[in-house]
Amino acid sequence: MRLVGLAPLNDDSGTQKNKRYIQGGRARPRCALYMPALSASRHNPVLKEVYERLLKAGKLKKVALTALMRKLLICLNALLRKLANQHASEEGLCLAKP
């Protein structure tokens, strides 16, 4: 997540609790996730529910959209891992954890 710049970073010091923010990372993957997240917030029933729940909790629209981008990235990583393990099992390699 940090490589793409979607990991929430804190700016806490002692008892002071500041807002979390995202920073750094690669802009191209972050930009590539923006439009799919925006579309999913309107048309995907599962992610639309998550987006609306975040808005009802008082999150800003941009913050809720960033959370959807992070969710999409997690789903993409899981899908790629599953496909890699599937491909490796077809080749006779074992990459999956026992």
C-alpha positions as a Markdown table, in Angstrom:
| # | Residue | x | y | z |
|---|---|---|---|---|
| 1 | Met | 0.0 | 0.0 | 0.0 |
| 2 | Arg | 2.8 | 2.4 | 0.8 |
| 3 | Leu | 4.4 | 1.8 | -2.6 |
| 4 | Val | 1.3 | 3.2 | -4.3 |
| 5 | Gly | 0.8 | 5.9 | -1.6 |
| 6 | Leu | -2.5 | 4.6 | -0.2 |
| 7 | Ala | -1.2 | 3.7 | 3.3 |
| 8 | Pro | -2.6 | 5.9 | 6.0 |
| 9 | Leu | 0.3 | 7.6 | 7.8 |
| 10 | Asn | 0.0 | 9.2 | 11.2 |
| 11 | Asp | 1.5 | 12.4 | 12.5 |
| 12 | Asp | 1.1 | 11.7 | 16.3 |
| 13 | Ser | 3.4 | 13.0 | 18.9 |
| 14 | Gly | 3.0 | 12.2 | 22.6 |
| 15 | Thr | -0.7 | 12.6 | 23.5 |
| 16 | Gln | -1.4 | 14.7 | 20.3 |
| 17 | Lys | -3.4 | 12.8 | 17.8 |
| 18 | Asn | -3.4 | 14.3 | 14.3 |
| 19 | Lys | -5.3 | 13.3 | 11.2 |
| 20 | Arg | -4.0 | 10.4 | 9.1 |
| 21 | Tyr | -2.9 | 11.3 | 5.6 |
| 22 | Ile | -1.6 | 9.5 | 2.5 |
| 23 | Gln | 1.7 | 10.7 | 0.9 |
| 24 | Gly | 4.3 | 9.7 | -1.5 |
| 25 | Gly | 4.2 | 6.5 | -3.5 |
| 26 | Arg | 3.8 | 6.2 | -7.2 |
| 27 | Ala | 1.3 | 8.6 | -8.7 |
| 28 | Arg | 0.5 | 6.5 | -11.8 |
| 29 | Pro | -1.0 | 3.5 | -10.0 |
| 30 | Arg | -2.8 | 5.9 | -7.7 |
| 31 | Cys | -4.3 | 7.8 | -10.6 |
| 32 | Ala | -5.2 | 4.5 | -12.3 |
| 33 | Leu | -7.2 | 3.5 | -9.3 |
| 34 | Tyr | -9.1 | 6.8 | -9.0 |
| 35 | Met | -11.6 | 6.3 | -11.8 |
| 36 | Pro | -12.4 | 2.7 | -11.0 |
| 37 | Ala | -13.0 | 3.6 | -7.4 |
| 38 | Leu | -15.2 | 6.5 | -8.5 |
| 39 | Ser | -17.2 | 4.2 | -10.8 |
| 40 | Ala | -17.4 | 1.5 | -8.1 |
| 41 | Ser | -18.7 | 4.0 | -5.6 |
| 42 | Arg | -21.7 | 4.5 | -7.9 |
| 43 | His | -22.3 | 1.2 | -9.6 |
| 44 | Asn | -20.8 | -1.7 | -7.5 |
| 45 | Pro | -23.4 | -2.6 | -4.8 |
| 46 | Val | -20.8 | -3.8 | -2.3 |
| 47 | Leu | -18.4 | -0.9 | -2.6 |
| 48 | Lys | -21.3 | 1.6 | -2.9 |
| 49 | Glu | -22.5 | 0.4 | 0.5 |
| 50 | Val | -19.0 | 0.8 | 2.0 |
| 51 | Tyr | -18.7 | 4.3 | 0.4 |
| 52 | Glu | -22.1 | 5.4 | 1.8 |
| 53 | Arg | -21.3 | 3.9 | 5.2 |
| 54 | Leu | -18.1 | 6.0 | 5.3 |
| 55 | Leu | -20.0 | 9.1 | 4.3 |
| 56 | Lys | -22.5 | 8.6 | 7.1 |
| 57 | Ala | -19.7 | 8.2 | 9.5 |
| 58 | Gly | -18.7 | 11.7 | 8.7 |
| 59 | Lys | -15.8 | 11.1 | 6.4 |
| 60 | Leu | -15.1 | 13.5 | 3.5 |
| 61 | Lys | -15.9 | 12.3 | 0.0 |
| 62 | Lys | -12.3 | 12.3 | -1.0 |
| 63 | Val | -11.3 | 10.3 | 2.1 |
| 64 | Ala | -14.0 | 7.7 | 1.4 |
| 65 | Leu | -12.9 | 7.5 | -2.2 |
| 66 | Thr | -9.3 | 6.9 | -1.1 |
| 67 | Ala | -10.6 | 4.1 | 1.2 |
| 68 | Leu | -12.3 | 2.5 | -1.9 |
| 69 | Met | -9.0 | 2.8 | -3.9 |
| 70 | Arg | -7.2 | 1.0 | -1.1 |
| 71 | Lys | -9.9 | -1.7 | -1.1 |
| 72 | Leu | -9.6 | -2.2 | -4.8 |
| 73 | Leu | -5.8 | -2.5 | -4.5 |
| 74 | Ile | -6.2 | -5.1 | -1.8 |
| 75 | Cys | -8.6 | -7.1 | -4.0 |
| 76 | Leu | -6.2 | -6.8 | -7.0 |
| 77 | Asn | -3.3 | -8.1 | -5.0 |
| 78 | Ala | -5.4 | -11.0 | -3.7 |
| 79 | Leu | -6.5 | -11.8 | -7.3 |
| 80 | Leu | -2.9 | -11.7 | -8.6 |
| 81 | Arg | -1.7 | -13.9 | -5.7 |
| 82 | Lys | -4.4 | -16.4 | -6.4 |
| 83 | Leu | -3.7 | -16.5 | -10.1 |
| 84 | Ala | 0.1 | -16.8 | -9.5 |
| 85 | Asn | -0.5 | -19.7 | -7.2 |
| 86 | Gln | -2.8 | -21.3 | -9.7 |
| 87 | His | -0.3 | -20.9 | -12.4 |
| 88 | Ala | 2.5 | -22.3 | -10.3 |
| 89 | Ser | 0.4 | -25.4 | -9.3 |
| 90 | Glu | -0.2 | -26.0 | -13.0 |
| 91 | Glu | 3.6 | -25.8 | -13.6 |
| 92 | Gly | 4.3 | -28.2 | -10.6 |
| 93 | Leu | 5.7 | -25.4 | -8.4 |
| 94 | Cys | 4.4 | -24.8 | -4.9 |
| 95 | Leu | 4.3 | -21.1 | -3.9 |
| 96 | Ala | 1.3 | -21.3 | -1.6 |
| 97 | Lys | 1.9 | -21.4 | 2.2 |
| 98 | Pro | 1.0 | -24.8 | 3.7 |
